[in-house]
Every structure is written in structure tokens, then in C-alpha cells.
Amino acid sequence: ASMPYLKGDVPSQLDSYVPQVITAFIHSRMELVRALQQQGGEPGGGPDDPLDNEEQLTEQLDTLPSLCRFQLQQASSYVLSLFEPCAKLYSQLLSLPTERARDADVAARLSQCEGELAWLVYIIGTVLGSHLTPSSNSEAQQLVDAELTCIVLQLLSLLDAPANVQLRREVRSNQHLELALLFFMQQFRKVYVGDQATAVSKIYAVLQERLNLSDHLAVLAVLMNKIIANLKRRSDCLDITEKTLTLLADLAGGYSSGKLLLKLESVHLVLANHTSAEFPFLDVAANSRLRTTFYCTLCKLLFSDDQAGPFKAFMKPFTELMTQLREQSSPEQFSSPQVCVALVGALRDLRGIVAACSSRRTYTLFFEWIYPAFTPVFQRAAMTYYAMPEVTTPLLKLYAELVYNKAQRLTFDSSSPNGILLFRDASAIVVAYGSRILDHQLPAGADPYAQRLKGICLCMVLLTRALSGNYVNFGVFALYGDRALSDCLEVIIKLCLSLPTEQILSYTKVCKAYFTLMELLMRNHTATLVELDTPVLQHICSSLQAGLKSHEVAISSQCAAALEHLAAFHFAAATDDRDSSVKAALAAHLSREPELFSSQLAVLLNMIVFEDCANQWSLSRPLLALILSNPSYFASWKASIVQQQAASPERQQKLTAAFERLMADVQNSLEAKNRDRFTQNLTVFRHDAKSLF
């Protein structure tokens, strides 16, 4: 990088010093392994191991590619000179009889070899991954990459031998080496596998000659075998399992690599045999969250096939499990620990499957499998396990994903009732959980977020997605006397009322979910909110006013939009000559709480005039409706502000003129042109007011 800035013909000495710097760095990493080995893991005094700290490791390797590319041939020769004897010694030690290999001295030498190899593999992966594409490399660079790749790939068969896995998998140095190999494979994938890579890359000629790997497909087979080996034999190491699943997801997510994976017999074997009997990591409690990732990745591959047959075969183990759960007739059986564990696993797996449904075809396949055969199991689970977040969290997350209309996947035929049936089912889950958690008292010392707030937050996310999915005509429920919508809204509003505003604002996820839902309800279900009791509506409006003052611009803008919908609804009702129940409800609210709307107006006016707000446009939208609905309050507020400047008649005169310009040419309507004119006037008014104050 510094070469273009060198001036004149003065020798730069870079050719001499750069290889020395690279050699010194790599040598220091080998010395660090030996120092840590001598320390023997005793706390205090010794150096920290960067292999245990991903951030520190990345920082140390960050500048290495730039140096290595300057003298790539020399750097690679030095790495090879260290790697090959170390790998040879490691192989010899592993070939010793098991009793001899467990000897303390041999085990220490194995750990040292693994530590040194881990650093060398990380260095190779870092240099390899620094290339943008194969075409950005010269032929010489590709040949160097090929040599380095060959020596790393030769390690895989040695490490994955069942006897060696059994012997070393619990040793941290072995786990370091496994993580280094996963890092290398991820870097190799980015450059030489998939959309960016080309089959004519020089690297494949060397791989063909040395390892009989002729193209992308052959290398992918090696990577896939390693992924399967890790998931089958290293299930008790969380970070290895997580990185392995990330690699699998990235391979399946690429267009070219995903298509190539489907040509591998090993992939089809995984799709046909994917239960915990084949992959023990699924039964490890620490890996429970990774189940969703695993099944999401598998189904992305599965759904590449347009036939329904493979899906039915894939779902067979789930059909059998859900049938068993459905047949647990007594409450004692259904609430047993065995059923609870099986249920939680199924919920996480099914969420991964539905998350992979990215089209109408795939979503319909899943919906027809789950409804109506197995949805009663989930409703029963919500009623039985409502006080157990380890069950309710994956249950609510599954339904939040199920009702989510991403990529317009929830598109049913005009004669299909599936959209209504889906909402009714989701509503039943929310009502079953919400009505019970409202009355549930938390045990002393319990974490309120984990035990209560997270579930309420997920209910709000679920309802928001269901109401905004555009696959249900909600007017149908009231027309036919179906209480699915009204019961769900009633429970959700009670859940919201159970949360103090300060608590809502204290948790980012709860805050975002609450205000998103309120904006949606104010926009599409305003009449329902207006017909609530006055204290309830007042509480909602107070929380929105508190949200207006949030430092998060997105939340403040959402609150302003919610208040705009309510204020516009009030203005429309006030200017309508016809009598209606909604108009009567608003009148009753104002008789009990005269400052219901004027307090909102006061907050907005003070924010716009006296505070610096980044979202002036958003805050201006509810202002016009509030001013037109509360002309007397606006006049009194204007008079009080002008009166405060009594000491300066000139300032009073300028302020009065500014107020007149604010409402100049503004009509008594909320049409788009009138709103835009008011927003323009407000910008000028705010500038004038700032200069005066």
C-alpha cells in the first residue's frame, strides 16, 4: 500500500524488512503457544491466549494479508516450513496406541502441535480470504493459495478419524484447531466457491494433482463431509457447532453453492436423516437455539426442489412426534418433563422450517401440514406451560414467524379461508397465554424481562405482523359475530396496561414492539381504541406522549404518527354532522378528560418551538389536526407565549407576526395539500421562533 508514495530512486528496504516482520510475527505466535503450554493453564501471571478471544485474534491478524501479499512466495515458504513438520509430528503422535497417547508428555506435545497448527491455519485463512475474487489474483498467487490449501485440507481426515475425535475432542487446543479449520473453510468459500469463483481457477489444477479434487463440487463434498463430521461427533462443543452451522448456512445461502450442494449425495442423506439420532447436537441443551438455524438451512436446500414429495418425507419425523404429543390425553402426561423437552425442540425446529418458507408454494406446504392437525397441541401448550418461558418463548416466536407475510408468501386463493383460519389460531394462542400471564405472580427475585416482559413483547410482535399482513379482512369478524379479533385486542391492551410506561421505555425490544403496535392500532383500528374506557385511552395517549420525547428518532416518529391518526379521527368525527357511537364515545372521553387532546398539542408545540428535534416533519403531521380540533387551546397557548415577551414589545410584535404566518392560507381541512402547506409554514415559524428565543 505504501509503494506508490515512495519517492526517487532511494532504496526502500521493504524487500528486506517485510519478510523479517512476517517471520518475526509468525515465530512469536509459535513461541506464545509454547509459553502457554509451559504455563499449563494456571491462572495469573501468564499471557492470555488470543485463540480464546475472537476479537483479539482478528485484531492481531488484521494487517497480516497486506504484508504477506508484498512477499507472498517468501511468506508462504516460511509457513510451509513450519506447517509440514508440525503436521507430520502431530500425525505420528496420533498414530500411537491409545494408552500411550493419553500419557501426560504425549498429550502435552499433541496440545502444542494443535496450538501451532491452529495459528498457522488462521494465518493461511486470513491471507487467502483477503483476495476479493480469484480473478483479482495473479496466477502465481493462485498457485500459492493452492499449495497452502492442500496442506490444510490434508489435516481434515486426520482430525476426523473417530479414534482421534474420541481422544482429543474435549481438549481446548483441539477445539482451537477445529475453529481455525472452520475459519479457513469460510475464507476459502468466499473466494473460490460459489458465485464469484470460476471453475478455471488455477487452484483447482493443483488440487486435482495433489488431492484429486477437480472442481467446486469435489471441494464442496470435502467441506460438507467436515460439516457433517462436526455435527455428529463434536456436539458437546457449542462454538464449533455454531461456526459449523454458520458455514453450512452460508454455503446453502449462495445461489451457485446452494445448487451445487444439491448434487451431493451426502446432502440428500442429511435431508433424509436429520433427527437427533443422526445429529446428537440437537439433544444438547446448550445447542437448543441452533436447532432453528439448522432446520432453516436444511429447508432452504429442500425447497429448491419444486416437488411436494421430498417435503412430506422430510416432515415424517415431525408428524410422528406431533402425533405422539397430540395423543397425550391426561394433563399429567402433557405436563411431564419428557413432553416439555420434546415440545420445546419441536417448536424451535418448526420455526426454522417456516422461516425458510420464502414463497407462496413453500408456505402453503407447511401451512397445510400444520393446520388443523397439530395447532391444538400448541394451544394446549400455551395453556399448560404459560408460566414457563422456556416453552412460551419458542411457541410465540413460532407463531410470530407463522403470521409474518414476508415476501408476500401468505397469498391465498380468493375462495380460501386460510388467512382467517390462521389469524383465529394465532389469536387463540395470544388469548390463552396473555389471559393467564396477566394473573400470574412472579416468584421473588425472578427476572421480570425473562419471565414476563419477553412473552408480552412477543405477543405484541405477533399481533403487529398479523394485523399488517394484508391477508385478512378484519371486518369479517364483527360481521359474523366472531370474537377472535376483539378478544385478541382486549388481551393485548390489558397486557400493555399492565406495563408501566417507565418499564416499557427501559427495554429496547419492548419499547419498539409496543410503539409499533400502537401506531398500527391507531392507524387501522382507531374506532376500537376510541371505544375503550377513558382511563385506558388516557394511559395509551400518555405513553405516546412519553415516547415522543424518546432519543430514538424512529420511536418518536412512530408516536407522532400514532397521535396523528387519533387526532385526524377526532377531527373527522367532530366535523361530521351525523351521530355515531364513536362520536358519542369521543364526547364522553372529553367530558371526563378535557385535556386528552390539548395535552398532546402542548407537548408537540413545546418540542417544536423550544427543542432541537431531528424529526420535525414527523412531529408536524399530528400538529395540524390537533390545532384544528382544539382552536381555543391553541389560541390560549399562543397568547401565553406572546404575553411572556411583554418586556419587549418589538419581540411581541415579531412573534405575533410569526404566528399569523404559521396559519396563513391554512384551511380547516386535513387534505394533503393543506397539510403540506402547514408543514412549510411550520418550518418558517420554527426558524423565526428560534431566532426570537
Helices and strands as residue ranges (DSSP letters): G 3-5, H 14-39, G 50-52, H 54-61, H 64-70, H 72-94, H 98-101, H 104-129, G 134-136, H 139-159, H 162-168, H 172-192, H 202-211, H 216-233, H 238-253, H 255-261, H 265-272, G 280-283, G 285-287, H 290-302, H 309-314, H 316-326, H 331-334, H 337-355, H 360-370, H 375-384, H 389-402, G 406-408, H 418-437, H 448-448, I 449-453, H 454-467, H 475-479, H 484-497, H 501-506, H 508-524, H 526-530, H 534-548, H 553-574, H 581-592, H 598-610, H 616-629, H 631-643, H 649-662, H 672-692
